[in-house]
């Protein structure tokens, strides 16, 4: 298994297209990179943490009164998403992006 990982890592290090794609994906080390990570990964979780009950109630009300069945279904899914609470996956991903941002060259 270690040998497979090493060979895969060697292929990745030698592939210029993959290096370029990873370089473009990496957040920039400036205020916009930091604000982008905070806005897309941390801010929604903070909002859900503080206003979870209101968001669940809002989505439930809309799932009951929407005239189209597709919209009712979407609001019901939104209600389930808000009811599940804070997404630790998003927070972990945001922290990993911040670490990648600060450890980059």
N, C-alpha and C positions, 0 to 999 in steps of 0.2 A: 504494500500500500504506500509506504514512504517513497519507494522507487517511482511509482506512478505519479505521485504528487510532484516529485522533483522533475520528472520528465515534462509534466504539464507546465510547471513553472518555467522551465527552460524554454519551452515553446512559446510561452507568453512573453518572456523577456526578449525573444528573438523576432517576434512578429511586429513590424513597424505600424501596421494598420491598427492593431489592438492597442498598442501604446498610445497612438494618437487619439483613439476613441476614449481611452481612460483619461487621458490628459484633458480632453474637451469636457468630459463629465465631471471632473473634479471641480468643486466650488472654488471661486477666486478668493484670495486672501485680502478682502477689503470689506468695507461696511455693507455693500450690497450682497456679498456672499453670506455674511453672518446674518443679515436681516432676512435673506431668503430662507435660510435654514430655520431660523426662529419662527418666521411667519408660516411656513408650510408644515413644520413638524411639531412645534411646541405650542403655538398660540391656539390651534383648535383643541388641543388636549386641555389647556388651561380653561378655555371657555366651557368645555363639557364638564370639567371638574366642578366649577363654581355654579353653573346653571343647568345641571343635568335634569333636575325635576321639571323645570320650565320647558326645556327643549323636548322632553318626552311628552309632556302634556300638549305642547303645540303640535307636534307631529301626530299625536293621537287624534286631536280635534280635526286636523286636516284630513286624516285618513277616514274619518267618519262623514265629512261633509263634501268631499270632492265628487263631482259628477261623473268623471271618467274612471273606469275600473283600473286602468293602468296607473293613473295618478294615485288612486287609493292604495294600490299595491306598493308604489314607491314610498309613500308616506309611512306605510306600515313597516317597510324595511328600514326607513330612516328612524322610526320609533325604536325598533329593535337595536339598531346601531347605537343610539343615544342611551338606551337602557343598559347596554353592556358596560358602560362606563369608559374610563380612560383607556386608551390603546397603548399598552406598554411596548408594543412593536414599533409604533410611530416614535415614541420617545427614545427607544433604543437606536432606531435608525437615525434619528436626529443627532444623538450623541456621537454615533459613529461618524457621521458626516462632519461634525465639529472637530472630532479628533483627527480625521483625515485632512481637514482644512488647516489645522494648526501644525500638524506634523509634515505637511508638504513643503517643498523647497521654495 
